[in-house]
Structure formats: C-alpha cells, structure tokens
Amino acid sequence: MTCKERALSEDYVEIMTDFMVTEELLSGKEVDMCTIPAGQGIYISYVSSKVAGERMTSTLYFLPQCYGLMAEPVWNMSYDTVALSDTGILQTQNPPLSLTGRGVVMGFLDTGIRYENAAFRYSDGTTRIRAIWDQTIQEGEPPAGQIFGTEYTRTQINAALAGDTPAALVPVTDRNGHGTALASVAAGSVSEDSDGTVKGFLGAAPDAEIVVVKLREAKTYLRNFLMIPEDVPAYSESDIILALKYLNDFAISLRRPLVICFGLGTNMGSHTGTTILSRYMRRMLERRSRAIVVCGGNEGNSGRHYEGRSYIERGEPYTDVEIRVAEGVTGFVAEVWGTVPQLYTVSILSPSGERYPENIGILGQNFGHSFLYEKTNVNVVYSVVEEGSGDERILIRFDRPTAGLWTIRLYGIGECTEDLFHIWLPIQNFLPAGTYFLRSTPYVTLTVPGYADEIITVTTYNDENHSFWPESGRGFGRNGKIRPDLAAPGVNVPTVNGRMSGSSIAAAITAGAAAQLMQWAVVERNDEYIFGRDVRNYLIRGAQREDSLNYPNREWGFGRLNIESTFEVLRGLR
C-alpha cells in the first residue's frame, strides 16, 4: 500500500510528532505505516489503527485535534464598506498610500473557494488566484512535497474560466461558502465604470494574489474519538499543518511576502500556545515577511468554559463542576487542565446519583465505566505531564449521555492550598446548544491556536456602534499570556455570499490590513526585513483605544484595528 493510500484510508491513524517515528517506538517490530515531513521539525505518520492506539495515541498529544468554522451567514445581501472605513483600510487603499496588497500573497486554508466569482478576477476576466490545492480531489497531481489531493495552477484556472464549463477542468467547489467569504473580505477585488466609479465587491487587499487550500474533512475515526457529529464540518490538525506548509512553500517559490488568514478554531488544548499546531505557526514566523492572523473564536457566551480553584486546607477536599446536558446529545468530550505543581483526580456523578469511581481515582489511571440507569459510557484518560505544556490534562469522554445534570468532581492532590484549574467543552459547532456549565466564565475563551506565539489574534466587535460582540472569545491565556492583540469588525459584515458574523470575518479584515502593511514594508521597501511580530506591533501601535478602558484588555486586546492610525503614528501625528 502506498503512503497516499494510507493517508486516505480510514484504517490508518494520523500521528503528529516532533521526531521521526520508528517501528521500534511503536512496537519493536515491522509496522504498517509511513511518515512524511511536514516542515518546521514536525512529522506526520499514517499508522495502522491496530498498532497506533496501543502506544502513541495513549498520550493524546500526538493525536490531531479537530478544528471548526468560525462564522455564520445572516442572510442579507446588502453591501457597504463601513467595516473597511472603520478600520482605516479604505482610507489607506486610496492615494497617497495606495496600499491594496500589491505584491503580497494571501493564503487561505478553509472550505475552498468559488474561483469563478468576479471578486477573484482581474478586470480582463483572468484569475487573481495563483494556485489551489484541493485536498479532497485525488484524480490529479498533488503539489510538490505532498502525497494526496490535486493542485490547480493559475494557467489551469484561466483555461477553465475561458471555457463554457469551468468545473470540467477545475472541479474545485465551496459548498459551505465559508472559505469564499473570508477570501472575499480579505482580498476581494472590484471593477470600475468608465468614469472610475467603483462597482461590485471590495475587499481589504484587492490587489493581493491568492493561494487557497481546500481542506478535506477529518477522518471518521478522529471524529468518533472526539464525538463530533457527522454533518458538521471538522478539519484535522495534521491536514491543517500540511496546508500551512504548502502556503509557505508557495510563497518561498515566488519570493513574496505571505499573509495567512486562519478562520478555524477549537476549545481543546492547553490555551497557552503549546499545541503542535501553535508551535508550527511560531516556527513558520521565524522567517521574515510572514504573518498569520488567527480568529479568536465565538465562544465567549457559549457557557463552555469553567474556571475554578481547589481549597484543600479549608476542608474542601473536592470541587463539583456541574454540566447541563441537553436532550439528543450523542456524545462529547471535556478537557480538565491543572497547573504545576497541583494534581487532580476525578470522579463522575450521573443525573441519577450514581458515582464512579466510588473512591478517589488513582493518579494517572485511565478508566471507563457504564452507568447503570443512564446507559452512558464514560472514559477518563489522565496525562499527568502533558507533552506540550508540562501541565496535567484529563480527557473525559461522555458516550450517549442521558439528558440532565452531570457532575465532574475534582479532587486536589498535594500540598497546594489554593490552585486554579480550567475545564473546556467543545466549540458550539461540535456540541449542540443546551449543553453547558451551570457556572461558566466568559474569559480564557479564545479558541486554539489563538495563544500561539508571534501570531496576530483577533476578537470581534460591531462596527455599527463600536460595541464588543458578546459571542466573541476573550482572553487572557490560562497562564496569563496577553491575548487577544486586536479587535476588528465581524458582525453583519458584507461578503460575496451575503452578510456574515463571526470571528473569522474579523480575522479576514485584519489579514487584509496586514497585507496592506506588508506591501508598504516589503514590496515598497520601507521595512523589508519585517517579521510577523513587527506587523502585529505596527497594528497595535495604531489601534484605537478608549480612555475608559485599561489595556491590554481581555475583550479588546490593545484596541480596535485602524491601519490609517498606524501610519499617522509613523508620521508623528498621534
């Protein structure tokens, strides 16, 4: 069996490591597997599921997470440029700066793109898209360095657009529309009438060139392990890493600056920037002329985050955390995170009062139990020292949970008299409404990888009244890391698919602003050795801040995005 066949087969598990996986590590004998380098010191292995579960996936760290989409349509086709004006993007598109993303590559890894749309073409009808890697189509040639999917070049896309049936030559689709919407907001172009009047759609960086990865859906085994419903878009962390490699390699081949818009997120992970994907992004940004803009998620008001403390010396040997589970939920996972040096064990109480285990669990023990009255299976997996963060992680899987009040009882172990712990449930897309913590907190709800080092993390506000969007994720990190960086419009914002709301829209607007800044810095040689952190800091310096608030702020970061103000700062006008 070829490595491509293993990568596509449901009988093979994906494992991500920062070392080369060998047969000896897995079982000490010949193993049905293959490994490919993903760059930045990361490897992805496709291992027979019969072997993988016995060794590597028991740590969970090496098993990919699933990421979901972060915007929803609001079914309104009206169009305006209020969001672009409010962020100073429209002003800097015009003379004297004339920053339109010219010479910059914008990368999107998402649900695909409707490449036929006029927003992605030049005035002569040819495409502004340099390439598309569709991970879901296996009939054509994959990109160099990749083993599956099909790459479509600008030449192929232009040939398709010139014909009567474009899909016959380039069958890339975007049935969901999320990826198309983000690309249009960040880099949609316009046409002009003979008198110079702009007509049609306008994005933040309308002259940037576009490279797209259409992500394939996560494999069934991974969705089942993470209890994600079948009909919900979900994307594997390993495929996302390969997409990032492709975008980076493409920009290197063109010798162009690259801005990546990342409109996905998950609640699972350390929330300190230590996941493999977070580390991969940080290493990518060690190269100059790179910026990655990440959405902060839509989890602020979801009730999916619990923050608590253990008080051992007060005679409170345990803390009860209550979860209301709605009718019809087929399953979900919860992650408990402690902080060194404190350790925790858990027991689970069902709605009928059954408790398992009866006594405090043995630290590091993994256990499963079928509750008699509820007919619910619960599995608990301990990672005493999680590989990325060094902190304790406890994964709890609820399979076919009965509706009602479930309780996670946490026992603090050790001599720490007071210590903080966190629990996260899945993002709203992965767990239907009605399941939440009875006593939740809206803070530390930025989705992963929003805590990665060197990236630009964006929350969401409503440009109609400059109010913070209540659904938006909020900082800071579990370890106090300062995130988010900025807030940008993301409520009822026009896209080529109609208006949409969500943090990924805010990320797309910010990515367009980053492309404008990259044009000024690299293409026009005002700061040609710029790093991604420099782009972030330029934007932070120009952010709009209110006298009534303290910064950095858990909701607003360092303020509202305004790239015009960035250049005013550079001119010494502010």
C-alpha positions as CSV (number, residue, x, y, z in Angstrom):
1,M,0.0,0.0,0.0
2,T,1.3,3.4,-0.9
3,C,1.7,6.3,1.6
4,K,-1.1,8.2,-0.3
5,E,-3.4,5.2,0.2
6,R,-2.6,5.1,3.9
7,A,-3.2,8.8,4.2
8,L,-6.7,8.5,2.6
9,S,-7.7,5.2,4.3
10,E,-9.9,5.1,7.4
11,D,-7.9,2.1,8.6
12,Y,-4.9,4.4,9.3
13,V,-4.5,6.8,12.2
14,E,-2.7,10.1,11.8
15,I,0.0,10.9,14.3
16,M,1.9,14.2,14.6
17,T,5.3,14.2,16.2
18,D,8.3,16.5,16.6
19,F,10.6,13.5,16.0
20,M,10.8,10.7,13.4
21,V,8.5,7.8,14.3
22,T,10.2,4.4,14.0
23,E,8.8,0.9,14.2
24,E,10.8,0.4,17.4
25,L,8.9,3.2,19.1
26,L,5.6,1.7,18.1
27,S,6.0,-2.0,18.7
28,G,9.6,-3.1,18.2
29,K,8.7,-5.0,15.0
30,E,7.6,-4.3,11.5
31,V,4.7,-2.0,11.4
32,D,2.3,-1.0,8.6
33,M,3.0,2.8,8.4
34,C,4.6,5.6,6.6
35,T,5.9,9.0,7.6
36,I,6.2,12.3,5.7
37,P,8.0,15.5,6.8
38,A,5.7,18.5,7.3
39,G,8.4,21.0,7.8
40,Q,9.4,23.1,10.9
41,G,10.6,19.9,12.6
42,I,7.2,18.2,12.5
43,Y,6.4,14.8,11.0
44,I,3.0,13.2,10.2
45,S,2.7,9.4,10.2
46,Y,-0.1,7.3,9.0
47,V,-0.1,4.2,11.1
48,S,-2.3,1.1,11.1
49,S,-5.0,1.7,13.7
50,K,-4.3,-1.8,15.1
51,V,-0.9,-0.6,16.3
52,A,-1.3,3.2,16.9
53,G,-3.8,3.0,19.7
54,E,-1.5,0.8,21.7
55,R,1.3,3.3,22.1
56,M,1.3,6.8,20.6
57,T,-2.3,7.9,20.8
58,S,-2.5,6.9,24.5
59,T,-0.7,10.2,25.2
60,L,-3.3,12.2,23.2
61,Y,-0.7,14.9,22.4
62,F,0.3,13.2,19.2
63,L,-3.3,12.7,18.0
64,P,-4.7,15.6,15.9
65,Q,-7.4,17.8,17.2
66,C,-10.3,18.8,15.0
67,Y,-11.0,22.4,14.1
68,G,-14.3,24.0,13.2
69,L,-15.5,27.1,11.3
70,M,-15.9,30.5,13.0
71,A,-18.6,32.4,11.0
72,E,-22.3,32.0,10.1
73,P,-24.4,33.7,7.4
74,V,-27.1,36.2,8.4
75,W,-28.9,36.0,5.0
76,N,-28.6,39.7,3.9
77,M,-27.2,40.5,0.5
78,S,-26.8,44.3,1.0
79,Y,-23.3,45.7,0.6
80,D,-21.3,48.6,2.0
81,T,-17.8,49.5,3.0
82,V,-18.4,50.6,6.6
83,A,-16.1,47.9,8.1
84,L,-13.3,48.9,5.8
85,S,-13.7,52.5,6.6
86,D,-14.0,52.0,10.3
87,T,-10.6,50.2,10.3
88,G,-8.9,52.7,8.1
89,I,-8.4,50.2,5.4
90,L,-10.5,52.1,2.8
91,Q,-8.5,55.3,3.5
92,T,-5.1,53.6,3.0
93,Q,-6.3,52.0,-0.2
94,N,-6.5,55.5,-1.7
95,P,-3.7,57.9,-2.5
96,P,-1.2,58.9,-1.3
97,L,-0.5,55.5,0.3
98,S,-2.4,53.4,-2.3
99,L,-2.0,50.2,-0.2
100,T,-4.0,47.4,-1.9
101,G,-1.9,44.3,-1.1
102,R,0.0,44.6,-4.4
103,G,2.9,42.1,-4.5
104,V,1.7,40.2,-1.4
105,V,0.4,36.6,-1.4
106,M,-2.6,35.9,0.8
107,G,-3.1,32.3,1.9
108,F,-6.4,30.7,2.9
109,L,-6.9,27.2,4.3
110,D,-10.6,26.6,4.6
111,T,-13.7,25.1,2.8
112,G,-12.4,26.0,-0.7
113,I,-13.2,28.9,-3.0
114,R,-15.7,29.7,-5.7
115,Y,-13.0,30.8,-8.1
116,E,-15.4,31.8,-10.8
117,N,-16.6,34.8,-8.8
118,A,-15.7,38.2,-10.2
119,A,-14.2,39.2,-6.8
120,F,-11.2,36.9,-7.5
121,R,-10.5,38.1,-11.1
122,Y,-8.7,40.9,-12.8
123,S,-10.6,43.4,-15.0
124,D,-9.8,41.3,-18.0
125,G,-11.5,38.3,-16.5
126,T,-8.4,36.3,-15.6
127,T,-7.9,34.9,-12.2
128,R,-6.0,36.5,-9.3
129,I,-5.6,33.0,-7.7
130,R,-2.1,31.7,-8.1
131,A,-3.0,28.1,-7.2
132,I,-5.5,25.9,-5.4
133,W,-4.6,22.7,-3.5
134,D,-7.8,20.7,-3.2
135,Q,-7.2,18.0,-0.6
136,T,-10.5,16.3,-1.5
137,I,-9.8,15.6,-5.2
138,Q,-7.5,12.6,-5.8
139,E,-7.6,12.3,-9.6
140,G,-4.9,14.9,-10.4
141,E,-1.3,15.6,-9.3
142,P,-0.7,16.7,-5.7
143,P,1.7,19.7,-5.1
144,A,5.4,19.1,-4.8
145,G,6.2,17.7,-1.3
146,Q,2.6,16.5,-0.7
147,I,1.2,13.0,-1.3
148,F,-2.6,13.5,-1.8
149,G,-5.1,15.9,-3.3
150,T,-4.8,17.9,-6.5
151,E,-3.1,21.2,-7.3
152,Y,-4.6,23.5,-9.9
153,T,-2.3,26.3,-11.2
154,R,-3.2,29.8,-12.5
155,T,-2.9,28.5,-16.1
156,Q,-5.4,25.7,-15.5
157,I,-7.8,28.1,-13.7
158,N,-7.7,30.6,-16.5
159,A,-8.3,27.9,-19.0
160,A,-11.3,26.8,-17.1
161,L,-12.7,30.3,-16.8
162,A,-12.3,30.8,-20.6
163,G,-14.5,27.8,-21.3
164,D,-18.2,27.2,-21.0
165,T,-17.9,24.6,-18.2
166,P,-15.2,25.6,-15.8
167,A,-15.9,22.7,-13.4
168,A,-14.9,20.2,-16.1
169,L,-11.3,21.5,-16.0
170,V,-11.1,22.7,-12.4
171,P,-13.7,20.9,-10.3
172,V,-12.9,22.9,-7.1
173,T,-16.1,23.8,-5.1
174,D,-17.0,25.5,-1.9
175,R,-20.5,24.3,-1.0
176,N,-20.3,25.7,2.5
177,G,-19.1,29.2,1.4
178,H,-17.0,30.0,4.5
179,G,-13.7,30.0,2.6
180,T,-15.1,32.0,-0.2
181,A,-16.5,34.6,2.2
182,L,-13.2,35.0,4.1
183,A,-11.2,35.3,0.8
184,S,-13.6,38.0,-0.4
185,V,-13.5,40.1,2.8
186,A,-9.7,39.9,2.9
187,A,-8.8,40.1,-0.8
188,G,-11.9,40.6,-3.0
189,S,-11.4,42.9,-6.0
190,V,-13.7,45.2,-7.8
191,S,-14.3,46.5,-11.3
192,E,-14.7,50.1,-12.3
193,D,-17.0,52.0,-14.7
194,S,-15.5,54.2,-17.4
195,D,-15.7,57.2,-15.1
196,G,-13.7,55.5,-12.4
197,T,-16.7,54.7,-10.2
198,V,-16.2,51.5,-8.2
199,K,-18.8,48.9,-8.6
200,G,-19.2,45.4,-7.2
201,F,-17.5,44.0,-4.1
202,L,-14.4,45.4,-2.4
203,G,-12.1,43.6,0.0
204,A,-9.3,44.8,2.2
205,A,-6.4,43.9,-0.1
206,P,-8.0,43.8,-3.6
207,D,-4.6,43.6,-5.5
208,A,-3.1,40.7,-3.4
209,E,-2.6,37.4,-5.1
210,I,-4.4,34.5,-3.6
211,V,-3.4,30.9,-2.8
212,V,-6.0,28.5,-1.5
213,V,-6.1,25.1,0.3
214,K,-9.4,23.4,0.4
215,L,-9.2,21.2,3.5
216,R,-10.5,17.7,3.4
217,E,-12.9,16.6,6.2
218,A,-11.4,14.8,9.2
219,K,-11.4,11.0,9.1
220,T,-14.3,9.2,10.8
221,Y,-12.1,7.6,13.5
222,L,-11.0,11.0,14.6
223,R,-14.5,12.5,14.6
224,N,-15.8,9.5,16.6
225,F,-13.0,9.7,19.1
226,L,-13.8,13.4,19.7
227,M,-17.5,12.8,19.5
228,I,-18.1,15.3,16.6
229,P,-21.5,15.0,14.8
230,E,-21.2,13.6,11.2
231,D,-22.9,16.5,9.5
232,V,-20.6,19.3,11.0
233,P,-17.5,20.5,9.1
234,A,-14.4,19.4,11.0
235,Y,-10.8,19.5,9.9
236,S,-7.8,17.6,11.2
237,E,-4.9,19.4,12.7
238,S,-2.5,17.3,10.6
239,D,-4.1,18.4,7.3
240,I,-4.0,22.0,8.5
241,I,-0.3,21.7,9.2
242,L,0.2,20.3,5.7
243,A,-1.8,23.2,4.3
244,L,0.4,25.7,6.1
245,K,3.5,24.0,4.7
246,Y,2.0,24.3,1.2
247,L,1.3,28.0,1.6
248,N,4.7,28.8,3.0
249,D,6.5,26.8,0.3
250,F,4.5,28.5,-2.4
251,A,5.4,32.0,-1.1
252,I,9.0,30.9,-1.0
253,S,8.9,29.8,-4.6
254,L,7.5,33.3,-5.6
255,R,9.9,35.1,-3.2
256,R,6.9,37.1,-2.0
257,P,5.6,38.2,1.5
258,L,2.9,35.9,2.8
259,V,-0.2,36.7,5.0
260,I,-2.3,33.7,6.1
261,C,-5.9,34.1,7.2
262,F,-6.8,31.4,9.7
263,G,-10.6,31.2,10.3
264,L,-10.8,27.9,12.3
265,G,-10.6,27.1,15.9
266,T,-11.1,24.6,18.7
267,N,-11.6,24.6,22.5
268,M,-9.4,21.7,23.0
269,G,-5.7,22.3,24.0
270,S,-3.7,24.0,26.7
271,H,-4.7,27.6,25.9
272,T,-1.1,28.5,26.5
273,G,0.3,28.2,22.9
274,T,1.9,24.8,23.3
275,T,-0.1,22.6,20.9
276,I,1.8,21.2,17.9
277,L,-0.1,23.5,15.5
278,S,0.7,26.5,17.7
279,R,4.4,25.6,17.8
280,Y,4.3,25.0,14.0
281,M,3.0,28.5,13.4
282,R,5.6,30.0,15.7
283,R,8.4,28.3,13.8
284,M,6.9,29.5,10.4
285,L,7.0,33.0,11.7
286,E,10.7,32.8,12.4
287,R,11.0,33.5,8.7
288,R,10.8,37.2,7.7
289,S,7.9,38.6,5.6
290,R,5.4,36.2,7.1
291,A,2.2,37.0,9.1
292,I,-0.5,34.7,10.4
293,V,-3.8,36.2,11.5
294,V,-6.0,33.9,13.7
295,C,-9.6,34.4,14.8
296,G,-10.4,34.4,18.5
297,G,-13.5,32.2,18.2
298,N,-17.1,32.7,19.1
299,E,-17.1,31.0,22.5
300,G,-17.4,34.0,24.9
301,N,-21.1,33.4,25.7
302,S,-21.3,29.7,25.0
303,G,-21.0,28.5,28.6
304,R,-18.3,26.0,27.5
305,H,-15.6,27.1,29.9
306,Y,-15.3,26.6,33.6
307,E,-12.6,28.2,35.9
308,G,-12.3,27.1,39.5
309,R,-10.0,26.7,42.4
310,S,-9.3,23.9,44.8
311,Y,-9.2,24.7,48.5
312,I,-7.7,21.7,50.3
313,E,-6.8,23.3,53.6
314,R,-10.3,24.8,54.0
315,G,-11.7,21.3,54.5
316,E,-13.0,21.2,50.9
317,P,-11.3,18.1,49.5
318,Y,-13.1,18.3,46.2
319,T,-14.9,20.7,43.8
320,D,-18.1,19.8,42.0
321,V,-18.4,21.1,38.4
322,E,-21.9,20.7,37.0
323,I,-22.7,20.3,33.3
324,R,-26.2,20.5,32.0
325,V,-26.6,18.1,29.1
326,A,-29.4,18.7,26.6
327,E,-31.7,16.1,25.0
328,G,-30.4,14.3,21.9
329,V,-26.7,14.7,22.6
330,T,-24.9,11.6,21.3
331,G,-21.6,12.4,23.0
332,F,-19.0,15.0,23.8
333,V,-15.6,15.4,25.4
334,A,-14.3,17.6,28.2
335,E,-10.7,18.6,29.0
336,V,-9.6,19.4,32.5
337,W,-6.3,21.4,32.8
338,G,-4.4,21.8,36.1
339,T,-1.3,23.9,36.7
340,V,2.0,22.7,38.1
341,P,2.6,21.7,40.9
342,Q,-1.1,20.8,41.7
343,L,-2.5,17.5,40.6
344,Y,-6.1,16.3,40.3
345,T,-8.1,13.2,40.0
346,V,-11.8,13.0,39.1
347,S,-14.9,11.0,39.6
348,I,-18.2,11.4,37.7
349,L,-21.7,11.7,39.1
350,S,-24.6,10.9,36.9
351,P,-28.1,12.6,37.0
352,S,-29.5,9.6,38.9
353,G,-26.7,10.0,41.6
354,E,-24.5,7.1,40.6
355,R,-20.9,7.8,41.1
356,Y,-17.8,6.3,39.5
357,P,-15.2,5.6,40.8
358,E,-16.6,5.3,44.4
359,N,-13.3,6.4,45.8
360,I,-10.7,8.9,44.6
361,G,-9.2,7.6,41.3
362,I,-5.6,6.6,41.3
363,L,-3.5,9.3,39.7
364,G,-2.6,8.5,36.2
365,Q,-5.1,5.7,35.9
366,N,-7.3,5.6,32.8
367,F,-10.7,4.1,33.4
368,G,-14.1,3.5,31.8
369,H,-17.5,2.9,33.2
370,S,-21.0,2.2,32.0
371,F,-23.6,3.8,34.2
372,L,-26.5,1.5,35.0
373,Y,-29.5,3.8,34.9
374,E,-28.3,6.2,32.3
375,K,-26.8,3.6,29.9
376,T,-24.0,6.1,29.4
377,N,-20.3,5.2,28.9
378,V,-17.7,7.5,30.4
379,N,-13.9,7.2,29.7
380,V,-11.3,9.2,31.6
381,V,-7.7,9.5,30.3
382,Y,-5.1,11.1,32.5
383,S,-1.9,12.8,31.2
384,V,-0.1,13.7,34.4
385,V,2.6,15.7,32.4
386,E,1.1,16.7,29.0
387,E,3.8,16.7,26.4
388,G,3.4,20.2,25.1
389,S,2.7,22.3,28.3
390,G,4.0,20.1,31.1
391,D,0.7,20.5,32.9
392,E,-1.8,17.9,33.8
393,R,-4.6,17.2,31.3
394,I,-7.6,14.9,32.0
395,L,-9.7,13.9,29.0
396,I,-13.3,12.8,29.7
397,R,-15.5,11.2,27.0
398,F,-19.2,11.0,27.5
399,D,-20.8,8.5,25.1
400,R,-24.6,8.6,24.8
401,P,-25.1,10.8,27.9
402,T,-28.5,10.9,29.4
403,A,-30.0,14.4,29.5
404,G,-29.8,16.1,32.8
405,L,-27.2,17.3,35.3
406,W,-23.8,15.6,35.2
407,T,-21.1,16.4,37.7
408,I,-17.3,16.3,37.4
409,R,-15.9,16.0,40.9
410,L,-12.3,17.2,41.1
411,Y,-10.0,16.1,44.0
412,G,-6.9,18.2,44.5
413,I,-3.8,16.1,45.5
414,G,-0.7,17.5,47.1
415,E,0.2,20.4,49.4
416,C,-1.0,23.3,47.3
417,T,-3.6,25.1,49.4
418,E,-5.2,27.0,46.5
419,D,-4.8,26.5,42.8
420,L,-6.6,27.3,39.6
421,F,-7.9,24.7,37.1
422,H,-9.9,25.0,33.9
423,I,-12.3,22.8,32.0
424,W,-13.4,23.2,28.4
425,L,-16.3,21.7,26.5
426,P,-16.2,21.5,22.6
427,I,-17.0,24.6,20.5
428,Q,-20.6,25.3,19.7
429,N,-20.3,23.8,16.2
430,F,-19.3,20.5,17.7
431,L,-21.8,20.4,20.5
432,P,-25.4,21.5,20.0
433,A,-26.9,24.3,22.1
434,G,-28.2,23.4,25.5
435,T,-25.1,21.7,26.9
436,Y,-23.1,24.0,29.1
437,F,-21.5,24.5,32.6
438,L,-24.0,25.9,35.1
439,R,-21.3,28.2,36.4
440,S,-19.2,29.2,33.4
441,T,-16.9,32.1,32.8
442,P,-16.6,34.1,29.5
443,Y,-12.8,34.6,30.0
444,V,-10.0,32.4,28.6
445,T,-12.4,31.5,25.8
446,L,-10.2,32.4,22.8
447,T,-10.1,29.3,20.6
448,V,-6.8,27.5,19.9
449,P,-4.4,28.3,18.2
450,G,-5.1,31.9,19.3
451,Y,-2.5,31.6,22.0
452,A,0.4,30.8,19.7
453,D,3.5,33.0,19.9
454,E,4.1,35.6,17.2
455,I,0.7,35.3,15.5
456,I,-2.0,38.1,15.4
457,T,-5.1,37.1,17.4
458,V,-8.3,39.0,16.7
459,T,-11.6,39.4,18.6
460,T,-14.8,40.8,17.2
461,Y,-16.8,44.0,17.6
462,N,-19.8,45.5,15.9
463,D,-18.8,48.4,13.6
464,E,-22.3,49.9,13.8
465,N,-21.9,51.0,17.4
466,H,-18.4,50.0,18.4
467,S,-19.7,47.5,20.9
468,F,-17.9,44.3,21.7
469,W,-19.6,41.3,20.2
470,P,-20.8,39.2,23.2
471,E,-20.2,35.9,21.4
472,S,-16.5,36.7,20.8
473,G,-13.8,34.8,22.6
474,R,-11.9,36.6,25.4
475,G,-8.5,36.5,26.9
476,F,-6.2,36.1,28.6
477,G,-4.4,32.8,28.4
478,R,-4.6,30.1,31.0
479,N,-1.0,31.1,32.1
480,G,-1.8,34.8,31.8
481,K,-0.4,35.2,28.3
482,I,-1.6,38.5,26.7
483,R,-4.1,37.6,24.0
484,P,-6.0,38.9,22.0
485,D,-3.9,41.5,20.2
486,L,-6.7,43.5,18.5
487,A,-10.4,43.6,17.8
488,A,-11.9,44.0,14.3
489,P,-15.4,44.2,12.8
490,G,-17.1,40.8,12.5
491,V,-20.8,41.4,12.9
492,N,-23.1,41.6,9.9
493,V,-20.2,42.2,7.6
494,P,-20.7,42.0,3.8
495,T,-19.1,39.2,1.8
496,V,-19.7,37.9,-1.7
497,N,-22.0,35.3,-0.2
498,G,-24.1,37.9,1.7
499,R,-23.5,39.3,5.2
500,M,-21.9,37.1,7.8
501,S,-21.0,37.3,11.5
502,G,-18.2,35.6,13.3
503,S,-14.6,36.0,14.5
504,S,-13.2,34.5,11.2
505,I,-14.6,37.6,9.4
506,A,-12.8,39.8,11.9
507,A,-9.6,37.8,11.1
508,A,-10.1,38.2,7.4
509,I,-10.4,42.0,7.7
510,T,-7.3,42.1,9.8
511,A,-5.4,39.8,7.4
512,G,-6.2,42.3,4.6
513,A,-4.8,45.1,6.7
514,A,-1.7,43.0,7.4
515,A,-1.3,42.6,3.6
516,Q,-1.5,46.3,3.1
517,L,1.2,46.8,5.8
518,M,3.3,44.0,4.2
519,Q,3.1,45.9,0.8
520,W,4.3,49.1,2.4
521,A,7.1,47.3,4.4
522,V,8.4,44.7,1.9
523,V,7.2,45.5,-1.6
524,E,7.8,49.2,-1.2
525,R,10.9,48.6,0.9
526,N,10.1,50.7,3.9
527,D,10.9,47.9,6.3
528,E,11.8,45.0,4.1
529,Y,13.2,42.7,6.8
530,I,9.9,42.7,8.7
531,F,8.8,39.8,10.9
532,G,5.2,38.8,11.7
533,R,5.6,40.2,15.2
534,D,6.6,43.5,13.7
535,V,3.4,43.6,11.7
536,R,1.4,42.9,14.8
537,N,3.2,45.6,16.7
538,Y,2.7,48.2,13.9
539,L,-1.0,47.4,14.0
540,I,-1.1,47.5,17.8
541,R,0.5,51.0,17.8
542,G,-2.2,52.3,15.6
543,A,-5.1,50.7,17.4
544,Q,-8.0,52.9,18.6
545,R,-8.2,52.9,22.4
546,E,-10.9,54.2,24.8
547,D,-9.9,56.4,27.8
548,S,-12.4,54.5,29.9
549,L,-10.7,51.1,29.4
550,N,-7.4,49.6,30.6
551,Y,-5.1,47.9,28.0
552,P,-4.2,45.2,27.2
553,N,-7.8,44.3,27.6
554,R,-9.4,40.8,27.8
555,E,-12.0,41.7,25.2
556,W,-10.3,44.3,23.0
557,G,-6.7,43.4,23.3
558,F,-4.7,46.6,22.6
559,G,-7.7,48.2,20.9
560,R,-9.7,48.4,17.7
561,L,-7.9,47.8,14.4
562,N,-7.1,51.0,12.5
563,I,-4.3,50.9,9.9
564,E,-4.7,54.5,8.9
565,S,-3.8,55.4,12.5
566,T,-0.8,53.2,12.3
567,F,0.6,55.4,9.5
568,E,-0.4,58.5,11.5
569,V,1.7,57.2,14.3
570,L,4.6,56.7,11.9
571,R,4.2,60.3,10.8
572,G,4.1,61.5,14.3
573,L,0.6,62.9,14.1
574,R,-0.6,60.9,17.2
